[in-house]
Amino acid sequence: MGIGRSGQTKCGICNKEIKDFKYVAMPQWNISEYLCGVCYSQKLTEYYIKREVKGK
């Protein structure tokens, strides 16, 4: 993978084309593909809310 638009990258969750920044999923999520910003934010929120509830 290099810089440029030689290949289209799609989000591993919603399957939409990622145009800007590609996010790497946390290992705990078991997702090997890149994520778009919306899906990454959603997964991050879910992960930390679950951890917070578990800790109480």
BELRATA-V713982 format. One record per backbone hydrogen bond with DSSP energy under -1.0 kcal/mol. NH is the residue of the N-H (numbers start at 1). CO is the residue of the C=O. E is the energy in kcal/mol with one decimal. If there is no record, write none. Layout:
nh=NH co=CO e=E
nh=NH co=CO e=E
This chain:
nh=11 co=16 e=-2.7
nh=12 co=34 e=-2.5
nh=18 co=9 e=-3.5
nh=23 co=35 e=-2.6
nh=29 co=26 e=-1.9
nh=30 co=27 e=-1.3
nh=35 co=23 e=-2.7
nh=40 co=36 e=-2.4
nh=41 co=37 e=-2.2
nh=42 co=38 e=-2.1
nh=43 co=39 e=-2.7
nh=44 co=40 e=-2.6
nh=45 co=41 e=-2.4
nh=46 co=42 e=-2.5
nh=47 co=43 e=-2.6
nh=48 co=44 e=-2.3
nh=49 co=45 e=-2.3
nh=50 co=46 e=-2.3
nh=51 co=47 e=-2.0
nh=52 co=48 e=-2.0
nh=53 co=49 e=-2.3
nh=54 co=50 e=-2.3
nh=55 co=51 e=-1.8
